[in-house]
Amino acid sequence: MKILFLTHRYPHPPNRGDRIRSFHFLEYLSRQGEVTLGTLYDEPPSEESRAVLASLCREVIAYPWRKYRKWWRAGMSLLCGKTMTEGLFSDRDLRNRLKRLAREERFDVIIVFCSSMFQYVDIFTKNQRKPLAAGNEAKRSDRIEVESDLAASSGHSRCASFPAAMNQSLRVIVDLVDVDSQKWFDYAKVARIPARWLFLTEGKRLRHLETKIDASAQQLLVVTPEEAALYQGFHPAGKITAVRNGVDTKFFDPELPELAAIPEIPYRCVFVGALDYRANVDGVLWFLKEVWPAVRERFPEAEFDIVGSQPSAAFRRAVEAVPGVNLVGGVPDVRPYLKRASVVVIALRIARGVQNKVLEGLAMRRAVVASRQSAEGIEAVSGKELMVCDQPGEWVETITALFKNESLRYKTGYHGREFVENHYAWEACLSRLEELLTEKARKNHG
């Protein structure tokens, strides 16, 4: 089976929510057939990342996501009646390279990761038989060349090809991950004008795009049944199913030799999550304003580690003056910070789908305290496998109880780890994807 996988961010290292899901999808797809990856990157990938993807893919096509042009493209997309999201991930060089690929290759399945990459599918759903003119492919000196050298070294050699006729049986599966339009509507609820207008406009246009995608794809995926129900609430005929996120319990294992000796530090909270993501920043700032002062009043020695990449200057200024707060920033490995924490805090007020940061905290056998929004889609029992809180007073009392009671922390962490081992291992979570690919293979050979 020949598979084309399109994703908006280079899927390695798997150190943030979207990359975790896309990497495990890619890893799984590589065992089902020959995978060609088309993607963008904001920072040049390391040699290790290139080698990992080359070992999984027949071919890797990656172009830089130009930071200084992305917002210009987003603005132009908005002015043209499309979504900002499409503009952010629109890349001329990637499109031209995919056009050439459409003439050379015949794919059985296209897996599209996130609605922002659906804009490239039309290249493959139209007959691309006209050969390219010499020198017509765009080139860029700072791009990653198609990684055929790494692919060859890993055994994925590329055969000579010729302009292919349209594959009429081509199947398109789009992983929306979350119903992103709802996220923008949620942002609008707490924003001021003119941001509120901008967020509402993006939400409405994304919702239109999400329904439009359903007309062209054979199957849509989201991360939870709740997201599927939300989608069908505004588009009842949608062909949508849930493929939930998992967690790598072999990697997030507190008993690994490199982690086993790290002790828990009393009265220590931790948050782990990308700090260039609006929902994470909003949640942390809410926690620091509404909950942390009362916790510090009861436990003056309490500390709060904030671990995540790319914090803005404004965020740094907002948190560095707060007593007891340690802005750690980006780290190569978040596990030591999770292991030494007494309590893992996830206080998101705006959240869609399954939060990987919740699953990782549970897998590390930590006591996790999460907002209702953060825990939504994870079928854990509050009070047993994690603690769910809404109001600031609930947060303060729950953290107080966990700080004071080592046995409660241990029991909560133990049951949380047991829960994810039984229900959120990646292989089990991806079984639905296997069914969809098997269904495709059955139809082709039936």
Secondary structure, DSSP 8 states (H G I E B T S, - for coil): -EEEEEESS---S--SHHHHHHHHHHHHHTTTSEEEEEEEESS---HHHHHHHHHH-SEEEEEE--HHHHHHHHHHHHHTTS-HHHHHT--HHHHHHHHHHHHH---SEEEEESGGGGGGTHHHHS---S---TT-S---TTS----HHHHHHTT------------TT-EEEEEEES-HHHHHHHHHHT--TTHHHHHHHHHHHHHHHHHHHHHH-SEEEESSHHHHHHHHHH-TT--EEE----B-TTTS-TTSHHHHT----TTEEEEES-TTSHHHHHHHHHHHHHTHHHHHHH-TT-EEEEE-S---HHHHHHHHTSTTEEEEE--S--HHHHHH-SEEEE--SS--S--HHHHHHHHTT-EEEEEHHHHTT----BTTTBEEE-SHHHHHHHHHHHHH-HHHHHHHHHHHHHHHHHH-BHHHHTHHHHHHHHHHHHHHH-
